Amino acid sequence: MGGNIRQFHIGIAYILNASSVLSNLFLVMLSVNKCGYQMRKYRPILCLTAWTNILFSFTNTFAVVTINVSERHIFLLNSGFLENVGNPISGILTTSWFFLTYTRLTMALMFFVVRYGFICRPKKKLQTTIILCFLEAFNFATCISLAMAFDDDGKLMFRSILRKIGGIYPSSVAFNVVSLKDPFHSIHLCLLCVLTFGDYCIMAVMSNQCYKTLQENRLNMGMSTLRFHTQLNKLMVFLGTAPFLTLIFPTMVRIVAVYAWPGDLYTPILTSIFESSLPTVDAVMTIYLIPSFRRAVRKMLRLRNPTAAESTNEICEASLRFPGGVFGILGLLEAMNCILFGLLIASFDNGNKFTYHRLLQANGIDLPFGVWFHVADASSRIYTVHVFVALFHIILNFSLIAYCARQTWKTLQITKVRMGITTLTFHSQLHKILGYMCTYLILMLLIPGGLRIFEANFLDLPSTRIGIITSLFSSTLPLVNAWMIIFLIPSFRRSVLPVLRNSLCPREVKSDTVLTVRENKA
């Protein structure tokens, strides 16, 4: 039961971290391309907040930090696919997780400071910037002191305490301990409380000053400016509340749960899932509360066909704007695929070759002993994460293909009247090529894997037959792909058919060539 709960927790954390990365990358794209005139001042801080959330989600993917409190000890457990690493890597992961968690609070404070500078126009901007830099340095120093506070001695005693919690953590899981009995650790927690309280005091003072200034200049503002500041006030309230929910509320729930429900398994896992979901909620609420972002999302999700004027404007805007954000997302996923594939190769177990040869022979695959092969553990975390990232990459690619095809079809339907017969024929041939290439990708990616999964679960056939079939299928697809593209492009087809006719009927071609030369001379 405990193992199933833990696997469910890790899977949900991976899904939430992936959604956080996507939603915050989408927020960065909107901040770069769709910021209104008044919101452009806050574009850098919006992008910085989104990138902080992305870094937090990446760190949480590697660590999946779960905090348990038992017998006046705080256990910081790495439950991700790097759970078996020891110090200093586990300490670095946990320190990075804490630093990025408190940096999100600093980003909210920076938003308040930036707005205070734009509205109140203080004379001492340099002093305000110095105070902000000092707070961020204090934040970093506090997180470093947290790393120094990790107690790595007495592992056997701490593991016995962990077993009392519920026994859902394996004996090899990496963890760090902060003891509330130690004065140094208690001072560290007091510093964290002082830091959080000081940040919220600064937010309250700056919000009060901004409110007073807006009330004094209310009569000189237009309706659009008033609406903008109303929406921005809502965003500031949310940005100030989200770190409170991230930092203080889960800690309070854990402390109450220790005294109310000793040995509770669910509270740390639920609060960890809650913390993993907040970056996604942060990005979604920011997009919802900023009017220009909300209009852009509605425009993307609309189902009605646009008018000719709207489509012309969209075509002009699209021709002037390179979709760098989309290619950035695809490049990031490709880099993640490469890194995870490298980790997967590094984790290949080639030490027990004789055992693996016996296993292959038991499944009907008789290989010579000198044949080189790799073995990957399908139950490992790295393999699972690699498969999830690859599937997510494939889904995103096909979603982008579908979106581009839909937009292209809508544009061609509107401009169809102004096209000639040659252009229409060209686009119809191009549609066939693109449709075939999508079909080729689906066949190349899904059919071999689907056959192997179907054979492993439903068919009682030797693995060699399915392996040979899928290998031949994968080998012949590139050849079929090349010939289909040559056949579907008219200019390529017109160039290839005479060559084939010459090779098949050389005499007729030669006589035709002689007659043609004589006619030209005449």
C-alpha positions as CSV (number, residue, x, y, z in Angstrom):
1,M,0.0,0.0,0.0
2,G,2.8,2.4,1.0
3,G,4.7,1.7,-2.2
4,N,1.6,2.4,-4.4
5,I,1.0,5.7,-2.6
6,R,4.6,6.7,-3.2
7,Q,4.5,5.8,-6.9
8,F,1.3,7.7,-7.3
9,H,2.9,10.7,-5.6
10,I,5.9,10.6,-7.8
11,G,3.8,10.2,-11.0
12,I,1.6,13.1,-10.1
13,A,4.6,15.3,-9.3
14,Y,6.2,14.6,-12.7
15,I,2.9,15.4,-14.5
16,L,2.5,18.7,-12.5
17,N,6.1,19.7,-13.2
18,A,5.7,19.1,-16.9
19,S,2.5,21.2,-17.0
20,S,4.3,23.9,-15.0
21,V,7.2,24.0,-17.5
22,L,4.8,24.2,-20.5
23,S,2.4,26.8,-18.9
24,N,5.3,29.1,-17.8
25,L,7.0,28.8,-21.2
26,F,3.6,29.8,-22.7
27,L,3.6,32.7,-20.3
28,V,7.0,33.8,-21.5
29,M,5.9,33.7,-25.1
30,L,2.8,35.8,-24.3
31,S,5.0,38.3,-22.3
32,V,7.3,38.7,-25.3
33,N,4.7,38.9,-28.1
34,K,1.3,39.9,-26.5
35,C,2.1,42.5,-23.8
36,G,0.0,45.6,-24.0
37,Y,1.3,49.1,-24.0
38,Q,1.0,49.6,-20.3
39,M,2.1,46.1,-19.4
40,R,5.4,46.3,-21.3
41,K,7.0,48.0,-18.3
42,Y,6.5,44.8,-16.3
43,R,7.6,42.4,-19.0
44,P,11.1,41.6,-17.6
45,I,9.7,40.8,-14.1
46,L,7.0,38.6,-15.6
47,C,9.6,36.6,-17.7
48,L,11.9,36.4,-14.6
49,T,9.1,35.0,-12.5
50,A,8.1,32.5,-15.2
51,W,11.8,31.3,-15.5
52,T,12.0,31.0,-11.7
53,N,9.0,28.7,-11.8
54,I,10.5,26.7,-14.6
55,L,13.8,26.2,-12.7
56,F,11.8,25.2,-9.6
57,S,9.9,22.6,-11.6
58,F,13.1,21.2,-13.1
59,T,14.7,20.9,-9.6
60,N,11.5,19.4,-8.2
61,T,11.5,16.8,-11.1
62,F,15.0,15.6,-10.1
63,A,14.4,15.8,-6.3
64,V,10.6,15.6,-5.6
65,V,11.4,16.9,-2.1
66,T,9.0,15.6,0.5
67,I,9.2,17.0,4.1
68,N,8.3,14.8,7.0
69,V,8.4,15.8,10.7
70,S,8.9,13.2,13.4
71,E,10.3,13.3,16.9
72,R,11.4,17.0,16.5
73,H,13.4,16.1,13.3
74,I,12.6,17.5,9.9
75,F,13.4,14.9,7.2
76,L,14.0,16.3,3.6
77,L,13.6,13.3,1.3
78,N,14.6,13.2,-2.3
79,S,11.8,11.0,-3.8
80,G,12.7,11.6,-7.5
81,F,14.6,9.3,-9.9
82,L,17.8,10.5,-8.2
83,E,16.7,9.2,-4.8
84,N,19.6,6.8,-4.5
85,V,22.3,9.4,-4.7
86,G,24.0,10.5,-1.5
87,N,25.6,13.7,-0.3
88,P,26.7,16.1,-1.6
89,I,24.3,15.7,-4.6
90,S,21.2,15.2,-2.4
91,G,22.2,18.2,-0.3
92,I,22.7,20.3,-3.5
93,L,19.3,19.3,-4.8
94,T,17.5,20.1,-1.6
95,T,19.4,23.4,-1.2
96,S,18.5,24.4,-4.8
97,W,14.8,23.4,-4.1
98,F,14.8,25.6,-1.0
99,F,16.6,28.5,-2.7
100,L,14.2,28.5,-5.7
101,T,11.2,28.2,-3.3
102,Y,12.3,31.4,-1.4
103,T,13.3,33.0,-4.7
104,R,9.7,32.9,-5.8
105,L,8.8,34.9,-2.7
106,T,11.6,37.4,-3.8
107,M,10.2,37.6,-7.3
108,A,6.8,38.6,-5.8
109,L,8.6,41.2,-3.7
110,M,10.4,42.5,-6.9
111,F,7.1,42.9,-8.6
112,F,5.9,45.1,-5.8
113,V,9.1,47.1,-5.9
114,V,8.9,47.6,-9.6
115,R,5.3,48.8,-9.4
116,Y,6.2,51.1,-6.5
117,G,9.0,52.6,-8.6
118,F,6.7,53.2,-11.7
119,I,3.7,54.6,-9.7
120,C,5.2,56.5,-6.8
121,R,8.5,57.5,-8.6
122,P,10.6,57.6,-5.4
123,K,13.7,59.7,-5.3
124,K,15.8,57.0,-3.6
125,K,15.6,54.3,-6.3
126,L,19.2,53.3,-5.6
127,Q,18.5,52.6,-2.0
128,T,15.5,50.5,-2.8
129,T,17.5,48.4,-5.3
130,I,20.3,47.9,-2.7
131,I,17.7,46.8,-0.1
132,L,16.3,44.3,-2.6
133,C,19.7,42.9,-3.5
134,F,20.5,42.6,0.2
135,L,17.3,40.6,0.8
136,E,18.2,38.3,-2.1
137,A,21.7,37.8,-0.8
138,F,20.3,37.1,2.6
139,N,18.0,34.6,1.0
140,F,20.9,32.9,-0.7
141,A,23.0,32.9,2.6
142,T,20.1,31.4,4.5
143,C,19.7,28.6,2.0
144,I,23.5,28.0,2.2
145,S,23.2,27.9,6.0
146,L,20.4,25.3,5.5
147,A,22.8,23.2,3.5
148,M,25.3,23.5,6.4
149,A,22.6,22.6,8.9
150,F,22.0,19.3,7.2
151,D,22.8,16.6,9.7
152,D,24.3,13.6,7.9
153,D,25.5,11.7,11.0
154,G,23.6,9.0,12.7
155,K,22.0,7.5,9.6
156,L,20.9,4.4,11.3
157,M,19.0,6.3,14.0
158,F,17.3,8.5,11.4
159,R,16.4,5.5,9.2
160,S,14.8,3.9,12.3
161,I,12.7,7.1,12.8
162,L,11.8,7.0,9.1
163,R,10.5,3.5,9.4
164,K,8.2,4.6,12.2
165,I,6.6,7.1,9.9
166,G,5.1,4.4,7.8
167,G,7.7,2.4,6.0
168,I,6.8,3.8,2.5
169,Y,10.4,4.9,1.8
170,P,13.0,2.4,0.7
171,S,16.2,1.9,2.7
172,S,18.3,3.5,-0.1
173,V,16.4,6.8,-0.3
174,A,18.5,9.9,0.1
175,F,17.6,12.3,2.8
176,N,18.9,15.2,4.9
177,V,17.9,16.0,8.5
178,V,17.3,19.3,10.3
179,S,17.0,18.7,14.0
180,L,14.8,21.1,16.0
181,K,16.7,20.1,19.1
182,D,19.9,21.7,17.7
183,P,20.1,25.5,18.5
184,F,21.9,26.2,15.2
185,H,18.9,24.6,13.3
186,S,16.4,26.5,15.4
187,I,18.2,29.8,14.7
188,H,18.1,29.0,11.0
189,L,14.3,28.4,11.1
190,C,14.0,31.7,13.0
191,L,15.9,33.5,10.2
192,L,13.6,32.0,7.6
193,C,10.6,33.3,9.5
194,V,12.2,36.7,9.9
195,L,13.0,36.8,6.1
196,T,9.4,35.9,5.2
197,F,7.9,38.3,7.6
198,G,10.2,41.1,6.4
199,D,9.3,40.5,2.8
200,Y,5.6,40.7,3.5
201,C,6.1,43.9,5.6
202,I,7.8,45.5,2.6
203,M,5.0,44.3,0.3
204,A,2.4,45.8,2.6
205,V,4.1,49.2,2.9
206,M,4.7,49.5,-0.9
207,S,1.1,48.4,-1.6
208,N,-0.2,51.1,0.7
209,Q,2.0,53.8,-0.9
210,C,0.8,52.7,-4.4
211,Y,-2.8,52.8,-3.3
212,K,-2.5,56.3,-1.9
213,T,-0.8,57.6,-5.1
214,L,-3.4,56.0,-7.3
215,Q,-6.2,57.6,-5.3
216,E,-4.6,61.0,-5.5
217,N,-4.2,60.8,-9.3
218,R,-7.5,59.0,-10.0
219,L,-9.2,62.0,-11.6
220,N,-6.3,62.4,-14.1
221,M,-6.5,58.8,-15.4
222,G,-8.5,57.5,-18.2
223,M,-10.8,54.5,-18.1
224,S,-8.4,52.1,-19.7
225,T,-5.6,53.1,-17.2
226,L,-8.0,52.5,-14.3
227,R,-9.1,49.1,-15.6
228,F,-5.4,48.2,-16.1
229,H,-4.5,49.1,-12.5
230,T,-7.6,47.2,-11.2
231,Q,-6.4,44.1,-13.0
232,L,-2.9,44.6,-11.8
233,N,-4.1,45.0,-8.2
234,K,-5.7,41.5,-8.5
235,L,-2.5,40.1,-9.9
236,M,-0.5,41.6,-7.1
237,V,-2.8,40.1,-4.5
238,F,-2.4,36.7,-6.1
239,L,1.4,37.0,-6.4
240,G,1.5,37.9,-2.7
241,T,-0.7,35.1,-1.7
242,A,0.9,32.3,-3.7
243,P,4.3,32.3,-1.8
244,F,2.4,32.3,1.5
245,L,0.5,29.2,0.3
246,T,3.8,27.7,-0.9
247,L,6.0,28.4,2.2
248,I,3.9,28.9,5.3
249,F,0.6,26.9,4.8
250,P,2.3,23.5,4.0
251,T,4.6,23.9,7.0
252,M,1.7,24.7,9.3
253,V,-0.2,21.6,8.0
254,R,2.8,19.4,8.6
255,I,3.3,20.7,12.2
256,V,-0.4,20.3,13.0
257,A,-0.4,16.8,11.4
258,V,2.5,15.7,13.6
259,Y,0.6,16.4,16.8
260,A,-2.9,15.5,15.5
261,W,-2.1,12.3,13.5
262,P,1.1,10.7,14.5
263,G,2.6,8.5,11.7
264,D,0.4,10.1,9.1
265,L,1.4,9.1,5.5
266,Y,-0.9,11.3,3.5
267,T,-0.2,14.9,4.7
268,P,3.4,15.2,3.5
269,I,2.5,13.7,0.1
270,L,-0.6,15.9,-0.3
271,T,1.4,19.0,0.7
272,S,4.2,18.0,-1.7
273,I,1.7,17.7,-4.6
274,F,0.2,21.0,-3.5
275,E,3.6,22.7,-3.8
276,S,4.3,21.0,-7.2
277,S,1.0,22.4,-8.6
278,L,1.5,26.0,-7.5
279,P,3.8,27.1,-10.4
280,T,1.2,25.9,-12.9
281,V,-1.5,27.8,-11.0
282,D,0.7,30.8,-10.9
283,A,1.2,30.9,-14.7
284,V,-2.5,30.2,-15.4
285,M,-3.8,32.9,-13.0
286,T,-1.3,35.4,-14.4
287,I,-2.5,34.7,-18.0
288,Y,-6.1,35.0,-16.8
289,L,-5.7,38.2,-14.8
290,I,-3.8,40.2,-17.6
291,P,-6.4,41.3,-20.2
292,S,-4.0,41.2,-23.3
293,F,-2.9,37.6,-22.4
294,R,-6.5,36.5,-21.9
295,R,-7.6,37.9,-25.3
296,A,-4.7,36.2,-27.0
297,V,-5.6,32.8,-25.5
298,R,-9.3,33.3,-26.4
299,K,-8.2,34.1,-29.9
300,M,-6.1,30.9,-30.1
301,L,-9.0,28.8,-28.8
302,R,-11.8,30.2,-30.9
303,L,-13.7,27.9,-33.1
304,R,-15.4,30.3,-35.5
305,N,-13.8,31.1,-38.9
306,P,-12.2,34.5,-39.0
307,T,-13.3,37.2,-41.4
308,A,-11.1,38.2,-44.4
309,A,-9.9,41.3,-42.7
310,E,-8.9,39.4,-39.5
311,S,-7.1,36.8,-41.6
312,T,-5.2,39.4,-43.6
313,N,-4.1,41.0,-40.4
314,E,-3.1,37.7,-38.9
315,I,-1.1,36.8,-42.1
316,C,0.7,40.1,-41.9
317,E,1.5,39.7,-38.2
318,A,2.7,36.1,-38.7
319,S,4.9,37.1,-41.6
320,L,6.7,39.7,-39.5
321,R,7.1,37.4,-36.4
322,F,9.3,34.4,-36.2
323,P,7.8,31.7,-33.9
324,G,10.9,31.5,-31.7
325,G,9.1,30.5,-28.6
326,V,7.6,27.4,-30.1
327,F,11.0,26.3,-31.5
328,G,12.5,27.1,-28.1
329,I,10.0,24.7,-26.4
330,L,10.8,22.0,-28.9
331,G,14.6,22.6,-28.5
332,L,14.2,22.4,-24.8
333,L,12.4,19.1,-25.0
334,E,15.0,17.8,-27.5
335,A,17.7,18.8,-25.0
336,M,15.9,17.0,-22.2
337,N,15.6,13.9,-24.5
338,C,19.3,13.9,-25.2
339,I,20.2,14.4,-21.5
340,L,17.9,11.6,-20.4
341,F,19.0,9.3,-23.2
342,G,22.6,9.9,-22.1
343,L,21.7,9.0,-18.5
344,L,19.9,6.0,-19.8
345,I,23.0,4.8,-21.7
346,A,25.1,5.5,-18.7
347,S,22.8,3.3,-16.6
348,F,23.0,0.3,-19.0
349,D,24.0,-2.7,-17.0
350,N,26.5,-4.8,-18.9
351,G,28.0,-6.6,-15.9
352,N,25.9,-9.7,-15.9
353,K,26.2,-10.7,-19.6
354,F,25.9,-14.4,-19.0
355,T,22.6,-14.0,-17.1
356,Y,21.2,-11.9,-19.9
357,H,22.3,-14.4,-22.5
358,R,20.5,-17.1,-20.6
359,L,17.4,-14.9,-20.4
360,L,17.5,-14.3,-24.1
361,Q,17.8,-18.0,-24.9
362,A,14.8,-18.7,-22.6
363,N,12.8,-16.3,-24.8
364,G,13.8,-18.0,-28.0
365,I,16.6,-15.6,-29.0
366,D,19.9,-17.5,-29.5
367,L,22.7,-15.0,-30.0
368,P,26.4,-15.7,-30.1
369,F,28.2,-14.8,-26.9
370,G,30.4,-12.2,-28.6
371,V,27.4,-10.1,-29.9
372,W,27.4,-6.7,-28.3
373,F,24.1,-5.6,-26.7
374,H,22.9,-3.2,-24.0
375,V,20.4,-3.9,-21.2
376,A,18.2,-1.2,-19.7
377,D,16.0,-1.7,-16.7
378,A,12.4,-0.8,-17.7
379,S,11.5,-0.3,-14.1
380,S,14.1,2.3,-13.4
381,R,13.1,6.0,-12.9
382,I,15.4,7.3,-15.6
383,Y,13.8,5.0,-18.2
384,T,10.3,6.0,-17.1
385,V,11.0,9.7,-17.2
386,H,12.7,9.3,-20.6
387,V,9.6,7.5,-22.0
388,F,7.3,10.2,-20.6
389,V,9.4,13.1,-22.0
390,A,9.6,11.3,-25.4
391,L,5.8,10.8,-25.5
392,F,5.2,14.4,-24.4
393,H,7.6,15.5,-27.2
394,I,5.8,13.5,-29.8
395,I,2.4,14.7,-28.6
396,L,3.6,18.3,-28.7
397,N,5.0,17.9,-32.2
398,F,1.8,16.5,-33.6
399,S,-0.2,19.2,-31.8
400,L,1.9,21.8,-33.5
401,I,1.5,20.1,-36.8
402,A,-2.3,20.0,-36.4
403,Y,-2.4,23.7,-35.4
404,C,-0.2,24.8,-38.3
405,A,-2.3,22.7,-40.7
406,R,-5.5,24.2,-39.4
407,Q,-4.2,27.8,-39.7
408,T,-2.9,27.1,-43.2
409,W,-6.2,25.6,-44.4
410,K,-8.1,28.6,-43.1
411,T,-5.8,31.0,-44.8
412,L,-6.0,29.1,-48.1
413,Q,-9.8,28.9,-48.0
414,I,-10.0,32.7,-47.6
415,T,-7.4,33.5,-50.4
416,K,-8.6,30.7,-52.7
417,V,-10.4,33.1,-55.0
418,R,-7.3,35.1,-55.8
419,M,-5.2,32.0,-56.7
420,G,-4.6,30.6,-60.1
421,I,-5.0,27.0,-61.2
422,T,-1.3,26.3,-61.0
423,T,-1.1,27.6,-57.4
424,L,-4.2,25.5,-56.4
425,T,-2.7,22.4,-58.0
426,F,0.6,23.0,-56.2
427,H,-1.1,23.3,-52.8
428,S,-3.2,20.2,-53.4
429,Q,0.0,18.2,-54.2
430,L,1.7,19.8,-51.1
431,H,-1.2,18.7,-48.9
432,K,-0.7,15.1,-50.1
433,I,3.0,15.2,-49.3
434,L,2.4,16.6,-45.8
435,G,-0.3,14.1,-45.1
436,Y,1.9,11.3,-46.2
437,M,4.8,12.6,-44.1
438,C,2.6,12.7,-41.0
439,T,1.4,9.2,-41.7
440,Y,5.0,8.1,-42.2
441,L,5.9,9.5,-38.8
442,I,3.0,7.7,-37.1
443,L,3.9,4.4,-38.8
444,M,7.6,4.9,-37.9
445,L,6.9,5.7,-34.2
446,L,3.8,3.8,-33.2
447,I,3.6,0.5,-35.2
448,P,6.9,-1.1,-34.1
449,G,6.4,-0.3,-30.4
450,G,2.7,-1.2,-30.6
451,L,3.6,-4.6,-32.1
452,R,6.1,-5.3,-29.4
453,I,3.7,-4.3,-26.6
454,F,0.9,-6.4,-28.2
455,E,3.1,-9.4,-28.6
456,A,4.4,-9.2,-25.1
457,N,0.9,-9.0,-23.5
458,F,-1.5,-10.8,-25.8
459,L,0.3,-13.1,-28.3
460,D,2.1,-16.3,-27.4
461,L,4.7,-16.1,-30.2
462,P,8.5,-16.3,-30.1
463,S,10.0,-12.8,-29.7
464,T,12.3,-13.4,-32.7
465,R,9.4,-13.2,-35.2
466,I,8.0,-9.9,-33.9
467,G,11.5,-8.5,-33.6
468,I,12.4,-9.5,-37.2
469,I,9.1,-8.1,-38.5
470,T,9.5,-4.8,-36.8
471,S,13.1,-4.5,-37.8
472,L,12.3,-5.2,-41.5
473,F,9.4,-2.7,-41.2
474,S,11.6,0.0,-39.8
475,S,14.3,-0.7,-42.4
476,T,12.0,-0.5,-45.4
477,L,10.1,2.7,-44.3
478,P,12.9,5.1,-45.3
479,L,13.1,3.6,-48.8
480,V,9.3,3.8,-49.1
481,N,9.4,7.4,-47.8
482,A,11.9,8.5,-50.5
483,W,10.0,6.9,-53.4
484,M,6.6,8.2,-52.2
485,I,8.0,11.8,-52.0
486,I,9.5,11.4,-55.5
487,F,6.1,10.1,-56.8
488,L,4.0,12.9,-55.1
489,I,6.1,15.8,-56.3
490,P,5.2,16.4,-60.0
491,S,8.6,17.9,-61.1
492,F,10.4,14.9,-59.5
493,R,8.0,12.5,-61.1
494,R,8.5,14.1,-64.5
495,S,12.2,13.8,-64.1
496,V,12.3,10.2,-63.0
497,L,9.8,8.7,-65.5
498,P,11.9,9.4,-68.6
499,V,14.9,7.8,-66.9
500,L,13.0,4.7,-66.1
501,R,11.6,4.6,-69.6
502,N,15.1,4.9,-71.1
503,S,16.4,2.0,-68.9
504,L,13.4,-0.2,-69.7
505,C,13.1,0.5,-73.5
506,P,16.6,1.6,-74.8
507,R,16.0,0.8,-78.5
508,E,12.8,2.7,-78.8
509,V,14.3,5.6,-77.0
510,K,17.3,5.6,-79.3
511,S,15.2,5.6,-82.4
512,D,13.0,8.4,-81.0
513,T,16.2,10.3,-80.3
514,V,17.5,9.9,-83.9
515,L,14.2,11.0,-85.4
516,T,14.1,14.0,-83.1
517,V,17.7,15.0,-84.2
518,R,16.8,14.7,-87.9
519,E,13.7,16.8,-87.4
520,N,15.6,19.5,-85.7
521,K,18.2,19.6,-88.5
522,A,15.4,19.8,-91.1
